[in-house]
Amino acid sequence: MATLDTKQRIKQAATELVMQYGIRSVSMDDIATNLGISKKTIYLYFKDKDELVDEIVDDIIVNNRYECNADRGRAENAIHEIFLVMDMMAEMFTAMNPGILFDMQKYHPATYRKFLKHKNEFLYNVCRENLERGKQEELYRPDLAVDILCRYRVETMFIPFNPDFHQSLKYNLAKIEEEIIIHFLFGLVSIKGYKLVMKYWQQRESKKN
C-alpha cells in the first residue's frame, strides 16, 4: 500500500506541476523537490520522464472519459450536456499551461499519438452522439452535416493550445474554450434550441455574479 501511495503522490505532484508550467519546464528534480523526496525515489517507480508523462496522460484520458460519460448520463438534453461540458472544461483549463500539447507532441510523441487517438475516436463520438441527440430532440437544426461538424469541433477544441494562437491573447484557456464552444453551439441550434441555450446561459452567468 505504501508503494502505491508513493507512486500516486508522485503522479499527482507531477500532474499539478505539468499543468501549471508545461511538460518541458518540469524536471524530475522539480518533482522530487516538490514532494520532499530524492530523485532516486522517483526512478524506483518510473524509469524516466517519458514513462511518467505517459502515465499522467493515461490518467487524464481515463478521467476525461468518465466525466464525459457522466455528463451525458445526467444531462437533461443535448444542450444541457454541452453546458455541463463547459463547466468541466472551465475547471480543467483555468490553470492549465497552453504549451502542454506542443511539449507532448515534440518531446513525447508516443504519448501524443495516444492523445490523438482519444481525440479522434472518443471525443469525436461524444460529439456525434450529442448532435444526433439534439436533432432527435429538435433542439438542433435537422440539416446538420454531423460528420463535418464533429470533425470541426474536435479540431477547434485544441486550437487554443497552438502557440501562434494563444500567445497573442490575454485570456486563459478556459475563457477561450468557452467562447469557441458557445460560437459552435449557436451554429447548431433550432429556434427551440436557441431559447434553451439562452436559458442555460443566463443561469450560468447568474452563478458567476
N, C-alpha and C positions, 0 to 999 in steps of 0.2 A: 504493500500500500504506500509506503514511504517513497518507493521508487516511482510509482505512478504519480504521486503528488508532486514530486520534484520535477518530473517531465512536464506535467501540466503547468506548473508555475513558470517554467522556462518558456513554454509556448505562449502563455498568457502575457508575460512580460515582453517577449519578443513581438507579439502581435500589437500590443499597445505602442511600442516604440516605432515599429514599422509603419503603422497607420499614421502616426504623427509626423515622422521625419522622412519616410520613404525607405525603400529596401536598401539601396546602395549606401545611404548615410549611416545605417545602423550596423555596427560591428559586433562580433561575438564578445569583445571586451566591454562594449556598452551594455550588452545584456547582462553579462556577469556582474558588472558594477551596479547595475540597477537592482539586481537580486541580492547583492552582497555575498556572492559565491565566486569560486575560481572558474576561470575559463575551462580548465581541465574537467570540471564537473559537467559543464555543458556537453563536452565531447564524449562523455560517458553515454549520453542519450542520443546525440546527433553527430554523425560522422563529420559533417561540415555544414556550412551555412546553407548550401543548396538543399540539403535534406530538411533542415529546419524550415526554410521558406516553403518547401513543398508541403510539409505537414500543416503549416499555418493556412495555406491556401485550401488544402483539403477540408480543414475545419470550417473555413469561411463558406465554402461551397455547400457543405452539409447543412450548415445553419441557414444559409440562404434558401435552400430547397425546403427546409422545414417551415420557414417563415412564409414563403410564397404559398405553400400548400395550406398553411393555417389561415392566411388571409383569404384565400379562395373559398375555404370552407365556411368562414364566418361572415363573408360579405353578403349584404342584403341583395345586391345586384351587381352587374358588371362595373358600373361607375363607382359604386362604393368600394369595390375591390381595388380600383385604381387609387382611390384616396387612402386606403389602408397601405398600399404600396408606397405612396408618397410619404406617409408617416414613418414607415420602415426606412426608406432612403434618407429621410431627414436625420434620423437617429444615427444611421451608419456613416453618412457622408459629411456631417457637420465639421468634424475634426480630422477628416481624412486628408492625407497629403496627396495632391493630384498627380504627383510623379510616380506613384506606386506601380501603375501598369507599364509605364515606359521602362522602369527599372526591371520589372519582371520579364518583359519581352527581351531586353538586351542582355541581362545577366543570368536569367533562369529560364531559358527557352522551353525546356520540357514542362515546367510548371505552367508557363504561359500557354502552351498548347492544351493543357488540361483545362485552364480557364476558358479558352476559346471554345472547347467542346461544350462546356457548361453554358456559355453564352448562346452558341449557335443551335444547341439542341434543347436544353431545358428551358432557358428564358424565352426562346422563340416559341416553344409550345405553350408556355404560360400565357404569352401574348395572344397566340392564336385562339386558345380556349376562351380567353376573355372577350375577344372580338366576336367569336361565334355566339357566346352567351349574350352579349349586348345586342346583337342582331335579333336573336330569338326573343329577347325582352322588349324589342322595338325601341331601345334606347340609343342604338347606333343606326346610322344610315344603312338601308338594305343593299346598297350597291357597292359596299366597300370591297376593294381588292385585298382580301385578307393577307395573302402571301406577301404581296409587295409591302403593305403597311407594317407587318410584323418584322420583316427584314429591316425596314427603315427604322422601326422602333428600337430594336436591339442594337443597331449601329449608333443611333443618336444618343442612346443611353450612356455610351462611353466616349463620345466626342469631347466632353469637358476634361477628360484626362489627358488629352493631347496638349503638349506644352505650348504649341503655337496658339491654341485656343485660350487656355486658362491664364496664361501669363499676361494677357492684355486686359484682363478683367479683375475688378476689385472684390468680386463676390466669392463666397466659399462654394464648395461643390454642391452642398445641399440646396442653396438658393438657385444655382444654375440648373440643377436637375429638376427642381420644382417648376421653373419657367418652361423648360423643354417639355415636360410631361403634360402640363396644362395646355400648352400650344397644341400638342398632339391630340389631347382629349377633345378639345373644341372642334378639331377637324373630323372627329368620328361621329359626333352625336347628331341625333334627330332633334326635332323641336321638343319632343317629350324628354329626351335625354338632356337637352340644354337646360331645361328648367331644373332638372335634378342636379346637374353639375353646379348650378348657381346656389342651390340649397346647401349642398355639401361644402362648397367653397366659403359661403357666408358662415357656416358653422365652424369651419376650420379657422377662419380669420378671427372670429369672436373668441376662440380659445387662446389666441396669441395676445389679445388685448386684456 
